[in-house]
Amino acid sequence: MLNMLTLLQGMSTGDGLAIGLAIVGGGLSVLGAGIGIGLIGGRMTEAMARQPEEGQTIQTAAIILAVFIEGVALFGLVIAFMRSAA
């Protein structure tokens, strides 16, 4: 905690704003990914309940979509924190 306070004391107002906005951007990125994966999981469950014989195909497609969403969320986090470091 002491190191964090020392870091924050040496920053200017613009640096603090950039870090704050990076935290908000990273949080929004993670929140969007959580909502997206939750929707995929819910719709996957509904689809498997309606057509149990297609369960494996539906599950595979849902996992692939979840991986794409996680990739976009990670990309959003990286961009947000790169912008704050520059």
Backbone bond lengths (Angstrom), bond angles and torsions (degrees), N, CA, C in turn:
res aa  C-N    CA-C-N  psi(-1)  N-CA   C-N-CA  omega(-1)  CA-C   N-CA-C  phi
1 M - - - 1.448 - - 1.518 110.53 -
2 L 1.321 116.13 -37.30 1.454 119.71 -179.19 1.523 110.92 -64.61
3 N 1.338 117.74 -38.15 1.452 120.81 178.35 1.522 111.00 -64.20
4 M 1.326 118.04 -37.45 1.451 122.37 178.88 1.528 110.42 -64.94
5 L 1.342 116.74 -42.04 1.462 119.83 178.99 1.522 111.06 -65.21
6 T 1.310 117.41 -39.68 1.455 121.00 177.50 1.521 110.82 -63.52
7 L 1.314 116.96 -40.62 1.460 121.60 178.14 1.526 110.80 -63.65
8 L 1.328 116.83 -44.62 1.461 120.76 -177.45 1.519 112.32 -69.15
9 Q 1.324 119.04 -29.82 1.454 121.36 179.98 1.519 111.84 -69.81
10 G 1.317 117.70 -27.24 1.457 120.57 -178.18 1.517 114.32 -88.52
11 M 1.327 117.94 2.98 1.464 120.78 -176.51 1.518 111.05 -94.44
12 S 1.325 114.52 154.14 1.455 119.64 172.09 1.524 109.00 -90.31
13 T 1.331 117.03 176.53 1.461 121.39 -177.90 1.521 111.39 -63.90
14 G 1.317 118.39 -38.65 1.459 121.51 179.91 1.512 112.65 -65.07
15 D 1.329 116.80 -35.33 1.461 120.21 177.85 1.516 111.11 -65.63
16 G 1.314 116.35 -42.63 1.458 120.30 179.38 1.516 111.70 -64.07
17 L 1.333 116.38 -38.74 1.460 120.49 178.30 1.524 110.78 -65.24
18 A 1.330 116.48 -41.48 1.466 120.31 179.72 1.520 110.83 -64.37
19 I 1.321 117.62 -42.03 1.455 120.58 179.34 1.531 110.63 -67.81
20 G 1.320 116.83 -40.19 1.461 120.41 177.86 1.513 112.15 -62.63
21 L 1.324 116.44 -43.62 1.463 119.79 178.33 1.526 111.44 -67.77
22 A 1.334 117.56 -33.54 1.466 120.28 176.55 1.520 110.46 -65.38
23 I 1.321 116.93 -38.70 1.462 120.17 178.15 1.522 110.09 -65.76
24 V 1.325 117.37 -42.36 1.467 120.62 178.13 1.534 110.18 -64.38
25 G 1.332 117.38 -43.87 1.465 120.85 179.02 1.518 112.28 -63.26
26 G 1.321 116.70 -41.54 1.459 120.02 177.19 1.516 111.71 -65.23
27 G 1.328 116.40 -39.95 1.460 120.06 177.87 1.519 112.41 -64.57
28 L 1.324 117.07 -41.04 1.461 120.56 177.70 1.526 111.41 -65.54
29 S 1.317 116.03 -36.55 1.460 120.22 178.37 1.526 110.83 -63.78
30 V 1.318 116.65 -44.97 1.463 120.93 179.78 1.531 110.66 -69.09
31 L 1.337 116.86 -39.04 1.453 120.33 178.89 1.528 110.99 -63.06
32 G 1.314 116.63 -43.63 1.467 120.18 178.05 1.519 112.23 -62.84
33 A 1.323 116.33 -39.52 1.472 119.36 178.12 1.524 110.97 -66.07
34 G 1.314 117.01 -40.25 1.461 120.09 178.83 1.520 112.39 -63.76
35 I 1.316 116.36 -42.05 1.465 120.15 177.67 1.524 110.60 -65.07
36 G 1.324 116.27 -44.11 1.463 120.18 -179.34 1.520 112.96 -62.41
37 I 1.312 116.73 -44.90 1.464 119.91 -179.69 1.531 110.29 -69.39
38 G 1.326 116.75 -34.90 1.461 119.49 175.50 1.518 112.33 -62.79
39 L 1.329 116.43 -41.47 1.464 120.09 177.35 1.525 111.16 -65.46
40 I 1.325 116.69 -40.78 1.465 119.76 178.23 1.530 110.05 -61.92
41 G 1.329 116.92 -44.97 1.461 120.17 -179.80 1.521 112.47 -62.70
42 G 1.322 116.87 -41.39 1.454 120.10 179.07 1.511 112.92 -66.00
43 R 1.322 115.78 -44.61 1.466 119.13 179.82 1.527 111.16 -69.27
44 M 1.336 116.50 -32.95 1.460 119.60 177.44 1.526 110.15 -63.94
45 T 1.327 116.00 -43.19 1.461 119.92 179.77 1.521 111.51 -63.09
46 E 1.338 116.45 -41.97 1.470 120.22 177.69 1.530 110.92 -62.77
47 A 1.328 116.37 -43.59 1.466 119.79 -178.40 1.524 111.49 -66.36
48 M 1.330 116.70 -38.87 1.465 119.37 179.28 1.530 111.31 -69.91
49 A 1.331 117.15 -30.14 1.461 119.81 177.36 1.531 110.85 -70.65
50 R 1.318 116.50 -32.76 1.465 119.88 -179.58 1.524 112.12 -78.92
51 Q 1.332 116.26 -37.38 1.463 120.62 -178.53 1.529 109.51 -131.94
52 P 1.302 118.08 81.36 1.471 120.63 -176.89 1.532 113.59 -62.08
53 E 1.332 116.64 -28.16 1.466 119.04 -179.04 1.529 112.35 -69.27
54 E 1.320 118.26 -20.09 1.464 122.54 178.61 1.528 112.05 -99.37
55 G 1.327 116.58 14.61 1.457 121.05 -174.39 1.517 114.33 -57.64
56 Q 1.319 117.69 -43.76 1.467 120.74 -178.09 1.529 111.58 -65.62
57 T 1.316 116.80 -41.08 1.465 120.91 179.29 1.522 110.85 -66.24
58 I 1.315 116.68 -42.41 1.463 121.18 179.80 1.523 110.42 -65.24
59 Q 1.320 116.50 -41.83 1.459 120.79 -179.28 1.529 111.12 -64.72
60 T 1.319 116.76 -41.44 1.460 120.65 179.05 1.528 110.76 -62.97
61 A 1.325 116.87 -44.26 1.468 120.47 179.25 1.524 110.86 -64.40
62 A 1.326 117.37 -38.85 1.464 120.83 -179.76 1.525 110.93 -66.59
63 I 1.315 117.47 -39.13 1.468 120.18 178.74 1.519 110.66 -65.93
64 I 1.313 117.45 -41.06 1.465 120.82 178.49 1.526 110.33 -63.05
65 L 1.332 117.17 -43.32 1.465 120.06 177.81 1.525 111.67 -63.71
66 A 1.329 117.32 -39.60 1.464 120.46 178.75 1.526 111.11 -64.15
67 V 1.317 117.12 -36.85 1.465 120.71 177.65 1.530 110.51 -65.07
68 F 1.318 116.98 -41.01 1.463 119.63 177.24 1.525 111.57 -63.44
69 I 1.317 117.17 -40.65 1.460 120.42 178.82 1.525 110.89 -65.25
70 E 1.318 117.42 -41.97 1.462 120.73 177.58 1.527 111.10 -62.80
71 G 1.326 116.94 -37.71 1.454 120.15 177.83 1.518 112.02 -63.67
72 V 1.314 116.71 -42.10 1.460 120.26 178.48 1.523 110.61 -66.66
73 A 1.332 117.63 -38.91 1.465 121.10 178.13 1.527 110.78 -64.41
74 L 1.313 116.92 -42.86 1.462 120.12 178.11 1.520 110.64 -64.22
75 F 1.320 117.16 -39.93 1.458 121.08 176.81 1.526 110.11 -61.53
76 G 1.327 117.29 -41.97 1.461 120.91 177.93 1.515 112.20 -62.47
77 L 1.335 116.93 -40.71 1.463 120.34 177.67 1.522 111.68 -64.20
78 V 1.314 116.13 -43.77 1.473 120.13 -179.27 1.521 110.51 -63.16
79 I 1.321 117.54 -45.34 1.466 120.84 179.36 1.525 110.54 -63.30
80 A 1.332 117.56 -42.48 1.458 120.73 -179.14 1.531 110.99 -61.70
81 F 1.314 117.43 -44.15 1.457 119.41 -177.41 1.524 112.58 -80.57
82 M 1.312 118.57 -23.11 1.466 119.98 173.38 1.519 110.06 -70.31
83 R 1.328 117.00 -38.49 1.453 121.20 179.49 1.524 111.34 -66.42
84 S 1.338 116.67 -32.85 1.462 119.02 -179.42 1.530 111.15 -76.79
85 A 1.337 117.04 -27.57 1.460 120.08 -178.98 1.519 112.08 -80.02
86 A 1.341 117.37 -22.65 1.468 120.89 -177.40 1.505 112.19 -77.81
